[in-house]
Amino acid sequence: MPKLFSGIQPTGELHLGNYFGAITNWVELQQEHETIYCIVDLHAITSDYDPEVLRENSVNLATDLIASGIDPENSILFIQSEVREHVELQWIFNSVTSYGDLTRMTQFKDKSEKMDFVSAGLFDYPVLQAADILLYRASRVPVGEDQVQHVELTRRIARKFNSRFGEFFPEPEPIVGRGARIMSTADPERKMSKSDHDKHAIGLMEDEDSIWEKVKSAVTDPGKAKGDEMSPGVANLFTLLELTAPESTVEGFREDHREGNLMYIDLKEAVYENLMSEIRPVREKKEELMENRSHVEELLEKGKEKARKIASGNMEEVRKMVGVGPT
Ligand code: AQP
């Protein structure tokens, strides 16, 4: 089976962008791939964070992932910093990564613009991401649209390494699923994001009333006439509806929009109801899991052992090729 890797940062509550852009695909892809899913805590420290809550967030995120359908018996689920080879391979990759390529990463430009202190770690983040993927010699990487550029850089790093030291790494392909770009309901020109202000993300575990408030107050437009193009806010609501509602429901709303008869409050109610039907079982499962947190920690321990085994074998080969020790 093809090997697949993906990661997620424990930077805060999982939101609908992470859920539909990544997690639901991760769950499906478990069927036909050897899947490795990683909680990338070393990525999370590249921006401002609280050390007291980071470890807690990592276990919490693992609980969310299992509640969403990641099966730790079937997939390898682990915390990045528990496998030290990620950082070792990153350093080696730094030497085959073009500085010019890193300066072209749009996520760095977007994130750094909003920061007072911009760390070198944030700039080098895509190289650690390449190491995460290639340490397991994964050939597929499910991601949201915002991460495709990083996977392309990973391919270039693999190519450069292979041509310098010999054929070893695959050039991984991104897999972009249906909910690849969920926008903020408060500002549909920007993507939904964990570390942005709370109003720009709808949390998977957020209080139901608060979710309804955010959907109800989603930015739309003053109303459209027959045949007008969809505004970004309305298009975002349609994306959420398409991900959760039966096709016949979606088509009914599309028809109303085409005819210029769509009442946005009806659309918002449908989005909210279908969304809650999709995520309620995940929320219930999470509550169950929270009653036995040590079980989640045990599962992460097992995941760590499995990940370490693959990582140490591959790193041994890499060290030999590069001419550094220990072998
Ligand atoms: N808005 C989004 N729509 C679709 N997919 C998204 N993803 C993130 N936001 C959206 C996908 O979720 C996976 C995990 O992302 P991440 O936590 O590793 O980092 P990120 O892309 O930087 O996500 P955030 O929420 O914006 O986190 P912060 O604010 O902490 O940086 C990835 O596959 C991503 O594509």
Boltz pocket constraint, residues with backbone or C-beta under 6 A from the ligand:
constraints:
  - pocket:
      binder: B
      contacts: [[A, 7], [A, 8], [A, 9], [A, 10], [A, 11], [A, 16], [A, 17], [A, 18], [A, 19], [A, 20], [A, 21], [A, 22], [A, 142], [A, 143], [A, 144], [A, 145], [A, 146], [A, 147], [A, 179], [A, 180], [A, 181], [A, 182], [A, 183], [A, 191], [A, 192], [A, 193], [A, 194], [A, 195], [A, 196]]
      max_distance: 6.0
